[in-house]
Amino acid sequence: MEQQQGGLSMLQAVVAIVLIVVFAAVLVVLGFLRDDEHWDRLVYLLGGLEAIVFAGVGALFGSSIQRAGTAAARQDAAEAKEEAKTERERAQGLQEAATNGANLAAAVQIAAAGEPDARRGARPDAAARPSDGRLGDLAAYAQRLFPGV
């Protein structure tokens, strides 16, 4: 049997509809037979048929209601996957930026340590080489941003 998307197969739907029609016909027949001496037996049989018909109707309508809920859940899942992918890419970019920043901080500190006149955080006087003071300032700033480097 071929399944419809999220619902009953065509055969199952046809059987459920036929059961509903048969039940309606039995109700009409019982209406005409209400003066019958075996009325109690007919009503007893009607109870069994009623249970079968209600199960078919429940399957028929339940699958159509469930289909809407399933479609909404699939849409939510797709949106959540897309959001997770975006956040994962963002986190990877931030991790790469942090690694690059730490590498830059280490490079600045190494360069500042190799300059004889540069002192971390101290400004040299105006007669000193201007690049040394800037390098020392950068080294101090890198140390504040990345203390473990």
DSSP file (Angstrom, degrees, kcal/mol; ACC not computed):
  #  RESIDUE AA STRUCTURE BP1 BP2  ACC     N-H-->O    O-->H-N    N-H-->O    O-->H-N    TCO  KAPPA ALPHA  PHI   PSI    X-CA   Y-CA   Z-CA
    1    1 A M              0   0    0      0, 0.0     2,-0.4     0, 0.0     8,-0.0   0.000 360.0 360.0 360.0 135.1    0.0    0.0    0.0
    2    2 A E        -     0   0    0      1,-0.0     8,-0.7     6,-0.0     2,-0.4  -0.700 360.0-136.8 -86.3 129.4    1.3    3.4   -0.9
    3    3 A Q  B     -A    9   0A   0     -2,-0.4     6,-0.2     6,-0.2     2,-0.2  -0.668   8.4-135.4 -87.2 135.9    1.4    5.9    2.0
    4    4 A Q    >   -     0   0    0      4,-0.6     3,-1.5    -2,-0.4     2,-0.6  -0.496  51.5 -73.7 -76.5 160.9    0.3    9.4    1.5
    5    5 A Q  T 3  S-     0   0    0      1,-0.3    -1,-0.1    -2,-0.2     3,-0.1  -0.429 110.9 -21.0 -63.2 109.4    2.7   12.0    3.0
    6    6 A G  T 3  S+     0   0    0     -2,-0.6    -1,-0.3     1,-0.2     2,-0.2   0.639 127.6  70.9  71.0  16.5    2.1   11.7    6.8
    7    7 A G  S <  S-     0   0    0     -3,-1.5    -1,-0.2     1,-0.1    -3,-0.2  -0.585  87.6 -49.8-141.6-158.0   -1.4   10.1    6.5
    8    8 A L        -     0   0    0     -2,-0.2    -4,-0.6    52,-0.2    -1,-0.1  -0.412  54.9-106.2 -81.5 158.2   -3.4    7.1    5.5
    9    9 A S  B  >  -A    3   0A   0     -6,-0.2     4,-2.2    -2,-0.1     5,-0.2  -0.354  36.2-104.9 -74.8 167.5   -3.0    5.1    2.3
   10   10 A M  H  > S+     0   0    0     -8,-0.7     4,-2.3     1,-0.2     5,-0.2   0.901 121.7  52.0 -61.3 -41.7   -5.7    5.5   -0.3
   11   11 A L  H  > S+     0   0    0      1,-0.2     4,-2.6     2,-0.2    -1,-0.2   0.913 109.1  49.8 -62.2 -43.6   -7.1    2.1    0.5
   12   12 A Q  H  > S+     0   0    0      1,-0.2     4,-2.2     2,-0.2    -1,-0.2   0.898 111.0  49.3 -63.6 -40.1   -7.3    2.9    4.2
   13   13 A A  H  X S+     0   0    0     -4,-2.2     4,-2.2     2,-0.2    -1,-0.2   0.909 111.2  49.4 -65.4 -41.5   -9.1    6.2    3.5
   14   14 A V  H  X S+     0   0    0     -4,-2.3     4,-2.6     2,-0.2    -2,-0.2   0.915 110.5  50.7 -63.5 -43.1  -11.6    4.4    1.2
   15   15 A V  H  X S+     0   0    0     -4,-2.6     4,-2.4     1,-0.2    -2,-0.2   0.911 109.9  50.2 -61.9 -42.3  -12.3    1.8    3.9
   16   16 A A  H  X S+     0   0    0     -4,-2.2     4,-1.7     2,-0.2    -1,-0.2   0.910 112.3  46.9 -63.0 -42.2  -12.9    4.4    6.5
   17   17 A I  H  X S+     0   0    0     -4,-2.2     4,-2.2     2,-0.2    -2,-0.2   0.900 111.1  51.4 -67.6 -40.5  -15.3    6.3    4.3
   18   18 A V  H  X S+     0   0    0     -4,-2.6     4,-2.8     1,-0.2     5,-0.2   0.910 107.8  53.2 -62.3 -41.6  -17.2    3.1    3.3
   19   19 A L  H  X S+     0   0    0     -4,-2.4     4,-2.5     1,-0.2    -1,-0.2   0.890 107.9  50.7 -60.4 -39.4  -17.5    2.3    7.0
   20   20 A I  H  X S+     0   0    0     -4,-1.7     4,-2.3     2,-0.2    -1,-0.2   0.925 111.7  47.0 -64.2 -44.0  -19.1    5.7    7.6
   21   21 A V  H  X S+     0   0    0     -4,-2.2     4,-2.3     2,-0.2    -2,-0.2   0.919 112.5  49.5 -64.4 -43.7  -21.6    5.2    4.8
   22   22 A V  H  X S+     0   0    0     -4,-2.8     4,-2.6     2,-0.2    -2,-0.2   0.906 110.2  51.7 -61.6 -41.7  -22.4    1.6    6.0
   23   23 A F  H  X S+     0   0    0     -4,-2.5     4,-2.2     2,-0.2    -1,-0.2   0.920 109.3  49.2 -62.1 -43.7  -22.9    2.9    9.6
   24   24 A A  H  X S+     0   0    0     -4,-2.3     4,-1.8     1,-0.2    -1,-0.2   0.910 112.0  49.3 -62.1 -40.8  -25.3    5.6    8.3
   25   25 A A  H  X S+     0   0    0     -4,-2.3     4,-2.5     1,-0.2    -2,-0.2   0.902 109.4  51.5 -65.3 -40.8  -27.2    3.0    6.3
   26   26 A V  H  X S+     0   0    0     -4,-2.6     4,-2.8     1,-0.2    -1,-0.2   0.886 107.2  53.6 -64.0 -38.5  -27.5    0.7    9.4
   27   27 A L  H  X S+     0   0    0     -4,-2.2     4,-1.7     2,-0.2    -1,-0.2   0.908 109.8  47.7 -62.2 -41.0  -28.9    3.6   11.4
   28   28 A V  H  X S+     0   0    0     -4,-1.8     4,-1.4     2,-0.2    -2,-0.2   0.929 112.6  48.7 -65.3 -44.5  -31.6    4.2    8.8
   29   29 A V  H  X S+     0   0    0     -4,-2.5     4,-1.7     1,-0.2     3,-0.3   0.915 110.0  51.8 -61.7 -43.4  -32.4    0.5    8.7
   30   30 A L  H  < S+     0   0    0     -4,-2.8    -1,-0.2     1,-0.2    -2,-0.2   0.843 103.4  59.3 -63.3 -32.4  -32.6    0.3   12.5
   31   31 A G  H >< S+     0   0    0     -4,-1.7     3,-0.7     1,-0.2    -1,-0.2   0.889 108.9  43.6 -62.1 -38.0  -34.9    3.3   12.4
   32   32 A F  H 3< S+     0   0    0     -4,-1.4     3,-0.4    -3,-0.3    -1,-0.2   0.781 114.2  50.8 -76.8 -26.3  -37.3    1.2   10.3
   33   33 A L  T >< S+     0   0    0     -4,-1.7     3,-2.2     1,-0.2    -1,-0.2   0.195  71.4 113.5 -96.1  16.7  -36.9   -1.9   12.5
   34   34 A R  T <  S+     0   0    0     -3,-0.7    -1,-0.2     1,-0.3    -2,-0.1   0.713  76.6  53.5 -65.7 -18.0  -37.5   -0.2   15.8
   35   35 A D  T 3  S+     0   0    0     -3,-0.4    -1,-0.3    -4,-0.1    -2,-0.1   0.397  83.5 120.5 -92.6   3.0  -40.8   -2.3   16.3
   36   36 A D    X   -     0   0    0     -3,-2.2     3,-1.1     1,-0.1     4,-0.1  -0.343  68.9-131.7 -69.0 148.0  -38.9   -5.6   15.7
   37   37 A E  T 3  S+     0   0    0      1,-0.3     3,-0.3     2,-0.1    -1,-0.1   0.691 107.1  54.8 -73.7 -17.6  -39.1   -8.1   18.5
   38   38 A H  T >>  +     0   0    0      1,-0.2     4,-1.9     2,-0.1     3,-0.5  -0.030  69.7 124.8-102.5  29.0  -35.2   -8.6   18.2
   39   39 A W  H <>  +     0   0    0     -3,-1.1     4,-2.4     1,-0.2     5,-0.2   0.874  67.9  56.9 -56.1 -41.7  -34.5   -4.9   18.7
   40   40 A D  H 3> S+     0   0    0     -3,-0.3     4,-1.8     1,-0.2    -1,-0.2   0.863 107.2  48.2 -63.5 -35.9  -32.2   -5.6   21.6
   41   41 A R  H <> S+     0   0    0     -3,-0.5     4,-2.2     2,-0.2    -1,-0.2   0.887 110.5  51.6 -69.4 -39.1  -30.0   -7.9   19.5
   42   42 A L  H  X S+     0   0    0     -4,-1.9     4,-2.1     2,-0.2    -2,-0.2   0.902 110.0  48.6 -65.0 -40.2  -29.8   -5.4   16.7
   43   43 A V  H  X S+     0   0    0     -4,-2.4     4,-1.6     2,-0.2    -1,-0.2   0.885 108.9  54.2 -67.0 -37.4  -28.8   -2.6   19.1
   44   44 A Y  H  X S+     0   0    0     -4,-1.8     4,-1.1     1,-0.2    -2,-0.2   0.916 110.4  46.1 -61.9 -43.4  -26.1   -4.9   20.5
   45   45 A L  H  X S+     0   0    0     -4,-2.2     4,-2.1     1,-0.2    -1,-0.2   0.846 106.7  59.5 -66.5 -33.8  -24.7   -5.5   17.0
   46   46 A L  H  X S+     0   0    0     -4,-2.1     4,-2.8     1,-0.2    -1,-0.2   0.870  98.9  58.6 -62.4 -35.8  -24.9   -1.8   16.4
   47   47 A G  H  X S+     0   0    0     -4,-1.6     4,-1.8     2,-0.2    -1,-0.2   0.898 107.1  46.2 -61.2 -41.5  -22.5   -1.2   19.3
   48   48 A G  H  X S+     0   0    0     -4,-1.1     4,-1.8     2,-0.2    -1,-0.2   0.919 114.3  47.0 -66.4 -44.1  -19.8   -3.4   17.7
   49   49 A L  H  X S+     0   0    0     -4,-2.1     4,-2.6     1,-0.2    -2,-0.2   0.890 109.2  56.1 -63.4 -38.4  -20.2   -1.7   14.3
   50   50 A E  H  X S+     0   0    0     -4,-2.8     4,-2.7     1,-0.2     5,-0.2   0.903 105.2  51.2 -60.5 -43.0  -20.1    1.7   16.1
   51   51 A A  H  X S+     0   0    0     -4,-1.8     4,-1.8     2,-0.2    -1,-0.2   0.908 111.8  46.9 -62.3 -42.5  -16.8    0.9   17.7
   52   52 A I  H  X S+     0   0    0     -4,-1.8     4,-1.9     2,-0.2    -2,-0.2   0.917 113.7  47.9 -65.8 -43.3  -15.3   -0.1   14.3
   53   53 A V  H  X S+     0   0    0     -4,-2.6     4,-2.8     1,-0.2     5,-0.2   0.913 110.4  50.9 -65.5 -43.0  -16.7    3.0   12.5
   54   54 A F  H  X S+     0   0    0     -4,-2.7     4,-2.4     1,-0.2    -1,-0.2   0.860 108.5  52.6 -65.8 -33.5  -15.4    5.3   15.2
   55   55 A A  H  X S+     0   0    0     -4,-1.8     4,-2.1    -5,-0.2    -1,-0.2   0.914 111.2  47.4 -64.4 -41.9  -12.0    3.8   15.0
   56   56 A G  H  X S+     0   0    0     -4,-1.9     4,-2.4     2,-0.2    -2,-0.2   0.908 112.8  47.8 -65.1 -42.3  -12.0    4.4   11.2
   57   57 A V  H  X S+     0   0    0     -4,-2.8     4,-2.9     2,-0.2     5,-0.4   0.903 110.5  52.7 -65.7 -40.3  -13.2    8.0   11.6
   58   58 A G  H  X S+     0   0    0     -4,-2.4     4,-2.4    -5,-0.2     5,-0.2   0.908 111.4  46.0 -61.2 -41.4  -10.6    8.6   14.3
   59   59 A A  H  X S+     0   0    0     -4,-2.1     4,-1.8     2,-0.2    -2,-0.2   0.900 113.8  49.7 -66.6 -40.3   -7.9    7.4   12.0
   60   60 A L  H  X S+     0   0    0     -4,-2.4     4,-1.0     2,-0.2    -2,-0.2   0.957 122.0  30.6 -64.6 -51.9   -9.2    9.4    9.1
   61   61 A F  H  X S+     0   0    0     -4,-2.9     4,-2.0     1,-0.2     5,-0.2   0.836 116.5  58.6 -78.8 -32.6   -9.5   12.7   10.9
   62   62 A G  H  X S+     0   0    0     -4,-2.4     4,-2.7    -5,-0.4     5,-0.2   0.887 104.0  51.5 -64.1 -38.5   -6.6   12.1   13.3
   63   63 A S  H  X S+     0   0    0     -4,-1.8     4,-1.9    -5,-0.2    -1,-0.2   0.873 109.6  49.3 -68.4 -35.2   -4.1   11.6   10.4
   64   64 A S  H  X S+     0   0    0     -4,-1.0     4,-1.1     2,-0.2    -1,-0.2   0.880 114.3  45.3 -71.3 -35.6   -5.2   14.9    8.8
   65   65 A I  H  X S+     0   0    0     -4,-2.0     4,-1.5     1,-0.2     3,-0.3   0.912 113.5  49.9 -70.3 -41.8   -4.8   16.8   12.1
   66   66 A Q  H  X S+     0   0    0     -4,-2.7     4,-2.7     1,-0.2     5,-0.2   0.840 102.1  63.1 -64.7 -33.4   -1.5   15.1   12.8
   67   67 A R  H  X S+     0   0    0     -4,-1.9     4,-2.2     1,-0.2    -1,-0.2   0.894 102.5  49.1 -60.0 -40.7   -0.2   16.0    9.3
   68   68 A A  H  X S+     0   0    0     -4,-1.1     4,-2.0    -3,-0.3    -1,-0.2   0.917 112.4  47.7 -65.9 -42.6   -0.5   19.7   10.1
   69   69 A G  H  X S+     0   0    0     -4,-1.5     4,-2.1     1,-0.2    -2,-0.2   0.884 111.5  50.7 -64.7 -38.5    1.4   19.3   13.4
   70   70 A T  H  X S+     0   0    0     -4,-2.7     4,-2.4     2,-0.2    -1,-0.2   0.896 108.5  51.4 -66.6 -41.0    4.1   17.2   11.7
   71   71 A A  H  X S+     0   0    0     -4,-2.2     4,-2.1    -5,-0.2    -1,-0.2   0.912 110.9  48.4 -63.1 -41.6    4.6   19.8    9.0
   72   72 A A  H  X S+     0   0    0     -4,-2.0     4,-2.4     1,-0.2    -1,-0.2   0.899 111.2  50.4 -65.3 -39.9    5.0   22.6   11.7
   73   73 A A  H  X S+     0   0    0     -4,-2.1     4,-2.3     2,-0.2    -2,-0.2   0.890 109.9  50.2 -65.6 -39.1    7.4   20.4   13.6
   74   74 A R  H  X S+     0   0    0     -4,-2.4     4,-2.4     2,-0.2    -1,-0.2   0.902 110.2  50.3 -65.8 -39.7    9.5   19.8   10.5
   75   75 A Q  H  X S+     0   0    0     -4,-2.1     4,-2.3     2,-0.2    -2,-0.2   0.924 111.2  48.8 -63.2 -44.1    9.6   23.5    9.7
   76   76 A D  H  X S+     0   0    0     -4,-2.4     4,-2.4     1,-0.2    -2,-0.2   0.900 111.1  50.4 -62.1 -41.0   10.7   24.3   13.3
   77   77 A A  H  X S+     0   0    0     -4,-2.3     4,-2.3     2,-0.2    -1,-0.2   0.899 109.6  50.3 -64.7 -41.0   13.4   21.6   13.0
   78   78 A A  H  X S+     0   0    0     -4,-2.4     4,-2.1     2,-0.2    -2,-0.2   0.909 111.7  48.0 -64.3 -41.5   14.7   23.0    9.7
   79   79 A E  H  X S+     0   0    0     -4,-2.3     4,-2.5     1,-0.2    -2,-0.2   0.900 111.1  51.0 -65.2 -40.3   14.9   26.5   11.2
   80   80 A A  H  X S+     0   0    0     -4,-2.4     4,-2.5     2,-0.2    -2,-0.2   0.892 109.7  50.0 -64.9 -39.4   16.7   25.2   14.3
   81   81 A K  H  X S+     0   0    0     -4,-2.3     4,-2.3     2,-0.2    -1,-0.2   0.914 111.5  48.4 -64.4 -42.2   19.2   23.4   12.1
   82   82 A E  H  X S+     0   0    0     -4,-2.1     4,-2.3     2,-0.2    -2,-0.2   0.913 112.5  48.1 -64.6 -42.2   19.8   26.5   10.0
   83   83 A E  H  X S+     0   0    0     -4,-2.5     4,-2.6     1,-0.2    -2,-0.2   0.901 111.2  50.8 -64.9 -40.7   20.3   28.6   13.2
   84   84 A A  H  X S+     0   0    0     -4,-2.5     4,-2.3     2,-0.2    -2,-0.2   0.895 110.0  50.2 -63.6 -39.5   22.7   26.1   14.7
   85   85 A K  H  X S+     0   0    0     -4,-2.3     4,-2.3     2,-0.2    -2,-0.2   0.923 111.5  48.2 -64.2 -43.8   24.7   26.1   11.5
   86   86 A T  H  X S+     0   0    0     -4,-2.3     4,-2.3     1,-0.2    -2,-0.2   0.923 113.4  46.8 -62.4 -45.1   24.9   29.9   11.5
   87   87 A E  H  X S+     0   0    0     -4,-2.6     4,-2.7     2,-0.2    -1,-0.2   0.862 110.4  53.1 -67.3 -35.4   25.9   30.0   15.2
   88   88 A R  H  X S+     0   0    0     -4,-2.3     4,-2.3     2,-0.2    -1,-0.2   0.925 110.7  46.9 -64.2 -44.0   28.5   27.2   14.6
   89   89 A E  H  X S+     0   0    0     -4,-2.3     4,-2.1     2,-0.2    -2,-0.2   0.895 112.8  50.2 -64.0 -39.2   30.1   29.2   11.8
   90   90 A R  H  X S+     0   0    0     -4,-2.3     4,-2.4     2,-0.2    -2,-0.2   0.919 110.3  49.4 -64.1 -43.8   30.0   32.4   13.9
   91   91 A A  H  X S+     0   0    0     -4,-2.7     4,-2.5     1,-0.2    -2,-0.2   0.889 110.0  51.1 -63.9 -39.1   31.7   30.5   16.8
   92   92 A Q  H  X S+     0   0    0     -4,-2.3     4,-2.3     2,-0.2    -1,-0.2   0.905 110.5  49.5 -64.8 -39.7   34.4   29.2   14.5
   93   93 A G  H  X S+     0   0    0     -4,-2.1     4,-2.3     2,-0.2    -2,-0.2   0.905 111.9  47.7 -64.3 -41.7   35.0   32.7   13.2
   94   94 A L  H  X S+     0   0    0     -4,-2.4     4,-2.5     2,-0.2    -2,-0.2   0.879 110.8  51.6 -67.1 -37.5   35.2   34.1   16.7
   95   95 A Q  H  X S+     0   0    0     -4,-2.5     4,-2.3     2,-0.2    -2,-0.2   0.911 111.0  48.0 -64.1 -41.9   37.6   31.3   17.7
   96   96 A E  H  X S+     0   0    0     -4,-2.3     4,-2.6     2,-0.2    -2,-0.2   0.904 111.6  50.1 -65.2 -40.7   39.8   32.1   14.7
   97   97 A A  H  X S+     0   0    0     -4,-2.3     4,-2.6     2,-0.2    -2,-0.2   0.902 110.8  49.4 -64.2 -40.7   39.8   35.8   15.6
   98   98 A A  H  X S+     0   0    0     -4,-2.5     4,-2.5     2,-0.2    -2,-0.2   0.908 111.6  48.7 -64.6 -41.7   40.7   35.0   19.2
   99   99 A T  H  X S+     0   0    0     -4,-2.3     4,-2.4     2,-0.2    -2,-0.2   0.920 112.3  48.5 -64.1 -43.2   43.6   32.8   18.0
  100  100 A N  H  X S+     0   0    0     -4,-2.6     4,-2.5     2,-0.2    -2,-0.2   0.901 111.5  50.3 -63.4 -40.6   44.8   35.5   15.6
  101  101 A G  H  X S+     0   0    0     -4,-2.6     4,-2.6     2,-0.2    -2,-0.2   0.910 110.6  48.6 -64.1 -42.3   44.6   38.1   18.4
  102  102 A A  H  X S+     0   0    0     -4,-2.5     4,-2.4     2,-0.2    -2,-0.2   0.904 111.7  49.8 -64.9 -40.4   46.6   35.9   20.8
  103  103 A N  H  X S+     0   0    0     -4,-2.4     4,-2.3     2,-0.2    -2,-0.2   0.912 111.5  48.7 -63.6 -42.0   49.2   35.3   18.1
  104  104 A L  H  X S+     0   0    0     -4,-2.5     4,-2.6     2,-0.2     5,-0.2   0.915 110.4  51.3 -63.1 -42.9   49.4   39.0   17.4
  105  105 A A  H  X S+     0   0    0     -4,-2.6     4,-2.4     1,-0.2    -2,-0.2   0.915 110.7  48.3 -60.8 -43.1   49.8   39.8   21.1
  106  106 A A  H  X S+     0   0    0     -4,-2.4     4,-2.3     1,-0.2    -1,-0.2   0.901 111.6  50.1 -64.1 -40.0   52.6   37.3   21.4
  107  107 A A  H  X S+     0   0    0     -4,-2.3     4,-2.5     2,-0.2    -2,-0.2   0.907 111.3  48.0 -65.4 -41.8   54.3   38.7   18.4
  108  108 A V  H  X S+     0   0    0     -4,-2.6     4,-2.7     2,-0.2    31,-0.2   0.917 112.7  48.6 -64.7 -43.1   54.1   42.3   19.7
  109  109 A Q  H  X S+     0   0    0     -4,-2.4     4,-2.1     2,-0.2    -2,-0.2   0.891 112.2  48.4 -66.0 -38.3   55.4   41.2   23.1
  110  110 A I  H  X S+     0   0    0     -4,-2.3     4,-1.4     2,-0.2    -1,-0.2   0.917 113.3  47.7 -66.3 -42.2   58.3   39.3   21.6
  111  111 A A  H  X S+     0   0    0     -4,-2.5     4,-0.7     1,-0.2    -2,-0.2   0.897 112.5  49.2 -65.6 -39.5   59.1   42.3   19.3
  112  112 A A  H >< S+     0   0    0     -4,-2.7     3,-0.6     1,-0.2     6,-0.2   0.869 108.8  52.7 -68.4 -35.9   59.0   44.7   22.3
  113  113 A A  H 3< S+     0   0    0     -4,-2.1    -1,-0.2     1,-0.2    -2,-0.2   0.804 106.6  54.2 -69.1 -28.1   61.2   42.4   24.4
  114  114 A G  H 3< S+     0   0    0     -4,-1.4    -1,-0.2    -5,-0.1    -2,-0.2   0.655  89.9  87.0 -80.9 -15.4   63.8   42.4   21.6
  115  115 A E    <<  -     0   0    0     -4,-0.7     3,-0.4    -3,-0.6    -4,-0.0  -0.743  69.0-151.6 -85.5 125.3   64.0   46.2   21.5
  116  116 A P  S    S+     0   0    0      0, 0.0    -1,-0.1     0, 0.0    -4,-0.0   0.843  91.4  42.3 -69.4 -32.8   66.5   47.5   24.0
  117  117 A D  S    S+     0   0    0      2,-0.0     2,-0.4     7,-0.0    -5,-0.0   0.572  91.7  99.1 -91.8  -8.6   64.9   51.0   24.6
  118  118 A A        -     0   0    0     -3,-0.4     2,-0.4    -6,-0.2    15,-0.1  -0.648  49.9-172.8 -85.8 130.8   61.3   49.8   24.7
  119  119 A R    >   -     0   0    0      3,-0.5     3,-1.2    -2,-0.4     2,-0.3  -0.964  34.9-102.2-118.9 139.8   59.8   49.4   28.2
  120  120 A R  T 3  S-     0   0    0     -2,-0.4    17,-0.2     1,-0.3     3,-0.1  -0.425 100.3  -8.2 -66.0 121.7   56.3   47.9   28.6
  121  121 A G  T 3  S+     0   0    0     15,-1.1     2,-0.4    -2,-0.3    -1,-0.3   0.346 107.4 114.7  78.9  -7.6   53.7   50.5   29.3
  122  122 A A    <   -     0   0    0     -3,-1.2    -3,-0.5    14,-0.0    -1,-0.2  -0.792  61.5-135.7-100.4 139.1   56.3   53.3   29.7
  123  123 A R        -     0   0    0     -2,-0.4     3,-0.1    -3,-0.1     2,-0.1  -0.788  19.9-134.2 -90.8 128.7   56.5   56.2   27.2
  124  124 A P        -     0   0    0      0, 0.0    -6,-0.0     0, 0.0    -1,-0.0  -0.384  32.5 -92.5 -74.9 161.0   60.0   57.1   26.1
  125  125 A D    >   -     0   0    0      1,-0.1     3,-1.4    -2,-0.1     8,-0.1  -0.189  41.7 -98.7 -68.9 170.0   61.1   60.7   26.1
  126  126 A A  T 3  S+     0   0    0      1,-0.3    -1,-0.1    -3,-0.1     0, 0.0   0.746 121.0  59.2 -65.0 -24.3   60.7   62.7   22.9
  127  127 A A  T 3  S+     0   0    0      2,-0.1    -1,-0.3     3,-0.0    -2,-0.0   0.704  90.5  89.1 -78.6 -18.1   64.3   62.3   21.9
  128  128 A A  S <  S-     0   0    0     -3,-1.4     5,-0.0     1,-0.2     3,-0.0  -0.244 100.0 -76.5 -75.6 167.5   64.0   58.5   21.9
  129  129 A R    >>  -     0   0    0      1,-0.2     4,-1.0     2,-0.1     3,-0.6  -0.467  38.6-142.2 -64.6 128.7   63.0   56.6   18.8
  130  130 A P  H 3> S+     0   0    0      0, 0.0     4,-1.7     0, 0.0     5,-0.2   0.803  96.6  61.3 -65.8 -28.9   59.2   56.9   18.4
  131  131 A S  H 3> S+     0   0    0      1,-0.2     4,-2.2     2,-0.2     5,-0.2   0.856  98.2  57.6 -68.2 -32.0   58.8   53.3   17.2
  132  132 A D  H <> S+     0   0    0     -3,-0.6     4,-2.4     2,-0.2    -1,-0.2   0.917 106.1  48.6 -63.6 -43.4   60.1   52.0   20.5
  133  133 A G  H  X S+     0   0    0     -4,-1.0     4,-2.4     1,-0.2    -1,-0.2   0.905 112.3  48.0 -65.0 -41.9   57.4   53.8   22.5
  134  134 A R  H  X S+     0   0    0     -4,-1.7     4,-2.6     2,-0.2    -1,-0.2   0.903 111.6  50.3 -65.5 -40.0   54.6   52.6   20.3
  135  135 A L  H  X S+     0   0    0     -4,-2.2     4,-2.3     2,-0.2    -2,-0.2   0.897 110.7  49.4 -66.1 -39.6   55.9   49.1   20.4
  136  136 A G  H  X S+     0   0    0     -4,-2.4     4,-2.3     2,-0.2   -15,-1.1   0.898 111.3  49.6 -65.0 -40.5   56.1   49.2   24.2
  137  137 A D  H  X S+     0   0    0     -4,-2.4     4,-2.6     2,-0.2    -2,-0.2   0.915 111.3  49.1 -63.8 -42.7   52.5   50.6   24.4
  138  138 A L  H  X S+     0   0    0     -4,-2.6     4,-2.8     1,-0.2    -2,-0.2   0.900 110.1  51.4 -62.6 -40.0   51.3   47.8   22.1
  139  139 A A  H  X S+     0   0    0     -4,-2.3     4,-2.2     2,-0.2    -2,-0.2   0.908 111.0  47.5 -64.3 -41.3   53.1   45.2   24.2
  140  140 A A  H  X S+     0   0    0     -4,-2.3     4,-1.9     2,-0.2    -2,-0.2   0.912 113.2  48.4 -65.6 -41.9   51.5   46.6   27.4
  141  141 A Y  H  X S+     0   0    0     -4,-2.6     4,-2.3     2,-0.2    -2,-0.2   0.912 111.2  50.0 -64.5 -42.2   48.0   46.6   25.7
  142  142 A A  H  X S+     0   0    0     -4,-2.8     4,-2.9     1,-0.2    -1,-0.2   0.880 109.0  53.0 -63.4 -37.8   48.5   43.1   24.4
  143  143 A Q  H  < S+     0   0    0     -4,-2.2    -1,-0.2     1,-0.2    -2,-0.2   0.877 109.6  48.2 -65.4 -37.0   49.5   42.0   27.9
  144  144 A R  H  < S+     0   0    0     -4,-1.9    -2,-0.2     1,-0.2    -1,-0.2   0.892 116.9  42.2 -69.0 -39.3   46.3   43.5   29.3
  145  145 A L  H  < S+     0   0    0     -4,-2.3    -2,-0.2     1,-0.3    -1,-0.2   0.891 130.5  24.1 -74.8 -38.9   44.1   41.8   26.6
  146  146 A F    ><  +     0   0    0     -4,-2.9     3,-1.6    -5,-0.2    -1,-0.3  -0.705  68.0 171.5-128.4  78.7   45.9   38.5   26.7
  147  147 A P  T 3  S+     0   0    0      0, 0.0    -1,-0.1     0, 0.0    -2,-0.1   0.758  76.4  55.8 -65.5 -24.3   47.5   38.1   30.1
  148  148 A G  T 3         0   0    0      1,-0.2    -5,-0.1     0, 0.0    -2,-0.0   0.536 360.0 360.0 -85.1  -4.8   48.5   34.4   29.6
  149  149 A V    <         0   0    0     -3,-1.6    -1,-0.2    -7,-0.2    -6,-0.1   0.459 360.0 360.0 -89.2 360.0   50.4   35.0   26.4
